[in-house]
């Protein structure tokens, strides 16, 4: 390690309590994007970021209004022909309710046993401030040799409804070589992570209509096709006995897993006991012929997210329901297309739904899967930085969930993201007593110092 | 017709407005059994019946308290060795809500175009008062030659939770030759009805438990068996392609339909157009090989009465639910036993539910089917009385629903019921603007005068 790098890490350590105070200031702003009562706090959080960027001598700092909460932008392009990295983050947080389950107030950050408790500490104000702390370190020492742009949105926790439009409008402004997305999380407490694939989503509401009104099940049972029964039959037919999805053509575009990658996923497998504990089940289930990690990251799935029909209160009511509804979503993998998947679902329904019911299908949400080449120079630089700090090569992970902005940046900006994060799986994100492991956070700042430095070489 | 019978019918017609006023008095009492705010009205309705029985010189009149609303009993055993008929009725009514949909207030009975509008007018205060009006006619003329007992309960609309216990406690008091149950309804406006079979019920709540808590469908989809999907698969398997129920042994005790009865049902069939209109569907559905009337009255069915799992609000939530619930009920026919049917359902679940979920089954309500011999002297007497008044032989109907008291009287008292009623299918029972067709009601009083007279011979 060069002496200038050692100096940078020393600086970061010496200023840890300053960085922590800055993070606490940010966490005290209850920027809950979904709650209209907190709209003034959204402005406040955006202005807080602006003040931090000003302190780091960023230029073109701007709060861009959108149809919802604003986007904060800034850039520091002092590195000439060096690469440009676009840092993504979000300054909004989940609601803190139920408040009574917090040991200390959600927006009064407090440290206990090395953990910083506050809503947003892990998801993702802590991650945003790790980036800004690493940048402050390098800027203070005049060692930042990469061009930086930042894009902080205020609507991630409500599905980023205005981000794609913003990116389409500001393609030139956002032009860069790569993006850094620190919104992922670590699986093992002692091993850093790089996420290189994310699943897409196609989410639908299926509504079946049978009789024109709820009927008495005694006076009509045996005469009328029950839409709740039909719904169950349709859903039951969507998987075969091998756990494969039966929609016509569903697997046609699914990219097969190369043998090398299967071996890599097997080496990094968390193991069945880990998954059983996380899910709270006594046995796993899924498509035959694939490991849990493959099923989760590299194979599409179809889930029933909700069911509703007829009488669901206490006791009994002898109703033959007029309607039945299911929320059904598919997690997609490269190269599946959400629009094609909708057509596959429609074809399935057209050929399987009986004429005795009428069906309606409404798309609620969708986005494609994304995958990044692990040989991208930025990815290799991040992997090296993480390995230096943790002493372990990062887990290379296919993520089962979706980070839609990653796919949006691919399709709208033509930019590949490197995805990491320093939150742990037991940080209680989206739940009471969310917290951030400060030792891990500090390692994250170190890794980002090394990463930014490597990119500038 | 004898002159004394002609005299009786004349008396009934001459006193029609008196009988109507008495019915209106009864209807003004909002005896809503399910609503604690109306408990004083339940007492009031019971006392009203007592005053009517006192006016008819009944003896042993008593308001029996129960764990819920009281039972009104009285008897008039002045006919010596003549048969004894036990008249069943209920004085409670359904709630009137939504009140704003009533053209005139639910408990302010008013006549428009020959229809008497009020909650309970058809179900079943009108039927109870038809019986009392016929009795008043015969008693006034000293022509009642049959022994009468009456049992009026106040909990029919909430499932009669205390009636079986009452009957078990008062078997001697209730001893009789036959019961009259006027709580059924006519199908055709111009044709009387005798119901000779009622289906039973076995109603369950099935709960499936998967993961210990709701999971993120992206982070766990592909790892965990989704209990909503499993529920759908289990329900889908409960019918085969012929619409038959697959529970093991389910049809073993189902009494086959004699060819003669099939012919009778075919002669009295309402026709497909009638059923399509009533149900508001474009096509009928059910067990292959049986007509609509056979499927409705003589064949068991299995219905999904309710489904609930996961997220059911507006929009999308990517949850893999921890639990899934279905309300499932079977309509039973002779000689199925509800307890055996529960065991059949349990055996089905034991052999079909995967080990990846845990299931619980709770019985919510049950009662056996009942069937009455059409050659019973009381049934033949009623059929003759109805035919005399309407000029048409009564429709002999197997009812798809349940009137649990009929089976209870069979099993507890060893008594067969003759079942009829003068309400029409468009009377809006259980709905706003319930009403009673007064011309039909008057015919009903006439028929009861003839019936009671015939029984006394």
Boltz contact constraints between the chains, C-beta under 6 A:
constraints:
  - contact:
      token1: [A, 203]
      token2: [B, 316]
      max_distance: 6.0
  - contact:
      token1: [A, 211]
      token2: [B, 279]
      max_distance: 6.0
  - contact:
      token1: [A, 211]
      token2: [B, 280]
      max_distance: 6.0
  - contact:
      token1: [A, 211]
      token2: [B, 281]
      max_distance: 6.0
  - contact:
      token1: [A, 212]
      token2: [B, 280]
      max_distance: 6.0
  - contact:
      token1: [A, 217]
      token2: [B, 303]
      max_distance: 6.0
  - contact:
      token1: [A, 218]
      token2: [B, 331]
      max_distance: 6.0
  - contact:
      token1: [A, 218]
      token2: [B, 400]
      max_distance: 6.0
  - contact:
      token1: [A, 218]
      token2: [B, 401]
      max_distance: 6.0
  - contact:
      token1: [A, 218]
      token2: [B, 402]
      max_distance: 6.0
  - contact:
      token1: [A, 219]
      token2: [B, 400]
      max_distance: 6.0
  - contact:
      token1: [A, 219]
      token2: [B, 401]
      max_distance: 6.0
  - contact:
      token1: [A, 220]
      token2: [B, 279]
      max_distance: 6.0
  - contact:
      token1: [A, 221]
      token2: [B, 301]
      max_distance: 6.0
  - contact:
      token1: [A, 221]
      token2: [B, 303]
      max_distance: 6.0
  - contact:
      token1: [A, 221]
      token2: [B, 331]
      max_distance: 6.0
  - contact:
      token1: [A, 222]
      token2: [B, 286]
      max_distance: 6.0
  - contact:
      token1: [A, 222]
      token2: [B, 295]
      max_distance: 6.0
  - contact:
      token1: [A, 222]
      token2: [B, 296]
      max_distance: 6.0
  - contact:
      token1: [A, 222]
      token2: [B, 301]
      max_distance: 6.0
  - contact:
      token1: [A, 223]
      token2: [B, 275]
      max_distance: 6.0
  - contact:
      token1: [A, 223]
      token2: [B, 284]
      max_distance: 6.0
  - contact:
      token1: [A, 223]
      token2: [B, 292]
      max_distance: 6.0
  - contact:
      token1: [A, 223]
      token2: [B, 296]
      max_distance: 6.0
  - contact:
      token1: [A, 224]
      token2: [B, 279]
      max_distance: 6.0
  - contact:
      token1: [A, 224]
      token2: [B, 281]
      max_distance: 6.0
  - contact:
      token1: [A, 225]
      token2: [B, 285]
      max_distance: 6.0
  - contact:
      token1: [A, 226]
      token2: [B, 303]
      max_distance: 6.0
  - contact:
      token1: [A, 226]
      token2: [B, 304]
      max_distance: 6.0
  - contact:
      token1: [A, 228]
      token2: [B, 304]
      max_distance: 6.0
  - contact:
      token1: [A, 228]
      token2: [B, 307]
      max_distance: 6.0
  - contact:
      token1: [A, 229]
      token2: [B, 304]
      max_distance: 6.0
  - contact:
      token1: [A, 232]
      token2: [B, 232]
      max_distance: 6.0
  - contact:
      token1: [A, 232]
      token2: [B, 235]
      max_distance: 6.0
  - contact:
      token1: [A, 232]
      token2: [B, 236]
      max_distance: 6.0
  - contact:
      token1: [A, 233]
      token2: [B, 236]
      max_distance: 6.0
  - contact:
      token1: [A, 235]
      token2: [B, 232]
      max_distance: 6.0
  - contact:
      token1: [A, 236]
      token2: [B, 232]
      max_distance: 6.0
  - contact:
      token1: [A, 236]
      token2: [B, 233]
      max_distance: 6.0
  - contact:
      token1: [A, 236]
      token2: [B, 236]
      max_distance: 6.0
  - contact:
      token1: [A, 275]
      token2: [B, 223]
      max_distance: 6.0
  - contact:
      token1: [A, 279]
      token2: [B, 211]
      max_distance: 6.0
  - contact:
      token1: [A, 279]
      token2: [B, 220]
      max_distance: 6.0
  - contact:
      token1: [A, 279]
      token2: [B, 224]
      max_distance: 6.0
  - contact:
      token1: [A, 280]
      token2: [B, 211]
      max_distance: 6.0
  - contact:
      token1: [A, 280]
      token2: [B, 212]
      max_distance: 6.0
  - contact:
      token1: [A, 280]
      token2: [B, 213]
      max_distance: 6.0
  - contact:
      token1: [A, 281]
      token2: [B, 211]
      max_distance: 6.0
  - contact:
      token1: [A, 281]
      token2: [B, 224]
      max_distance: 6.0
  - contact:
      token1: [A, 283]
      token2: [B, 356]
      max_distance: 6.0
  - contact:
      token1: [A, 284]
      token2: [B, 223]
      max_distance: 6.0
  - contact:
      token1: [A, 285]
      token2: [B, 225]
      max_distance: 6.0
  - contact:
      token1: [A, 285]
      token2: [B, 356]
      max_distance: 6.0
  - contact:
      token1: [A, 286]
      token2: [B, 222]
      max_distance: 6.0
  - contact:
      token1: [A, 292]
      token2: [B, 223]
      max_distance: 6.0
  - contact:
      token1: [A, 295]
      token2: [B, 222]
      max_distance: 6.0
  - contact:
      token1: [A, 296]
      token2: [B, 222]
      max_distance: 6.0
  - contact:
      token1: [A, 296]
      token2: [B, 223]
      max_distance: 6.0
  - contact:
      token1: [A, 301]
      token2: [B, 221]
      max_distance: 6.0
  - contact:
      token1: [A, 301]
      token2: [B, 222]
      max_distance: 6.0
  - contact:
      token1: [A, 303]
      token2: [B, 217]
      max_distance: 6.0
  - contact:
      token1: [A, 303]
      token2: [B, 221]
      max_distance: 6.0
  - contact:
      token1: [A, 303]
      token2: [B, 226]
      max_distance: 6.0
  - contact:
      token1: [A, 303]
      token2: [B, 320]
      max_distance: 6.0
  - contact:
      token1: [A, 304]
      token2: [B, 226]
      max_distance: 6.0
  - contact:
      token1: [A, 304]
      token2: [B, 228]
      max_distance: 6.0
  - contact:
      token1: [A, 304]
      token2: [B, 229]
      max_distance: 6.0
  - contact:
      token1: [A, 305]
      token2: [B, 310]
      max_distance: 6.0
  - contact:
      token1: [A, 305]
      token2: [B, 311]
      max_distance: 6.0
  - contact:
      token1: [A, 305]
      token2: [B, 319]
      max_distance: 6.0
  - contact:
      token1: [A, 306]
      token2: [B, 310]
      max_distance: 6.0
  - contact:
      token1: [A, 306]
      token2: [B, 311]
      max_distance: 6.0
  - contact:
      token1: [A, 306]
      token2: [B, 312]
      max_distance: 6.0
  - contact:
      token1: [A, 307]
      token2: [B, 228]
      max_distance: 6.0
  - contact:
      token1: [A, 307]
      token2: [B, 307]
      max_distance: 6.0
  - contact:
      token1: [A, 307]
      token2: [B, 309]
      max_distance: 6.0
  - contact:
      token1: [A, 308]
      token2: [B, 312]
      max_distance: 6.0
  - contact:
      token1: [A, 309]
      token2: [B, 307]
      max_distance: 6.0
  - contact:
      token1: [A, 310]
      token2: [B, 305]
      max_distance: 6.0
  - contact:
      token1: [A, 310]
      token2: [B, 306]
      max_distance: 6.0
  - contact:
      token1: [A, 311]
      token2: [B, 305]
      max_distance: 6.0
  - contact:
      token1: [A, 311]
      token2: [B, 306]
      max_distance: 6.0
  - contact:
      token1: [A, 311]
      token2: [B, 327]
      max_distance: 6.0
  - contact:
      token1: [A, 312]
      token2: [B, 306]
      max_distance: 6.0
  - contact:
      token1: [A, 312]
      token2: [B, 308]
      max_distance: 6.0
  - contact:
      token1: [A, 315]
      token2: [B, 364]
      max_distance: 6.0
  - contact:
      token1: [A, 316]
      token2: [B, 203]
      max_distance: 6.0
  - contact:
      token1: [A, 316]
      token2: [B, 364]
      max_distance: 6.0
  - contact:
      token1: [A, 316]
      token2: [B, 365]
      max_distance: 6.0
  - contact:
      token1: [A, 319]
      token2: [B, 305]
      max_distance: 6.0
  - contact:
      token1: [A, 320]
      token2: [B, 303]
      max_distance: 6.0
  - contact:
      token1: [A, 327]
      token2: [B, 311]
      max_distance: 6.0
  - contact:
      token1: [A, 331]
      token2: [B, 218]
      max_distance: 6.0
  - contact:
      token1: [A, 331]
      token2: [B, 221]
      max_distance: 6.0
  - contact:
      token1: [A, 356]
      token2: [B, 283]
      max_distance: 6.0
  - contact:
      token1: [A, 356]
      token2: [B, 285]
      max_distance: 6.0
  - contact:
      token1: [A, 364]
      token2: [B, 316]
      max_distance: 6.0
  - contact:
      token1: [A, 365]
      token2: [B, 316]
      max_distance: 6.0
  - contact:
      token1: [A, 400]
      token2: [B, 218]
      max_distance: 6.0
  - contact:
      token1: [A, 400]
      token2: [B, 219]
      max_distance: 6.0
  - contact:
      token1: [A, 401]
      token2: [B, 218]
      max_distance: 6.0
  - contact:
      token1: [A, 401]
      token2: [B, 219]
      max_distance: 6.0
  - contact:
      token1: [A, 402]
      token2: [B, 218]
      max_distance: 6.0
